[in-house]
Amino acid sequence: MAWIYLTVAGLLEIVWAFYMKQSVGFTRLWPSILTLVFMFASFGLLSVAMKSLPLGTAYMVWTGIGALGAFVVGVAVLGEPANIWRILAALLILSGLILMRFSSAE
């Protein structure tokens, strides 16, 4: 169950990162509020997952899902560039996530 909480926490990290971008430095009200709501939910689920997962594993997976997801949203939704080096970097993060999951005892 901890892995489910951790995965959802990582997905929520993508959402709050997107809304943080939309808040334009917390100068727009609703994107700022949504950032804080999703951030709180993400941290809460991360905290629950950390009850049974090691700190390093949980934090690495949480930030990895957020980083990879933010990259995909940036390219797909915000029109950010997707050159070969950025894609390779994203694939390396994905490989780290997969390796971390398979190396976990749970």
Secondary structure, 3 states (H helix, E strand, C coil): CHHHHHHHHHHHHHHHHHHHHHCCCCCCHHHHHHHHHHHHHHHHHHHHHCCCCCHHHHHHHHHHHHHHHHHHHHHHCCCCCCCHHHHHHHHHHHHHHHHHHHHCCC
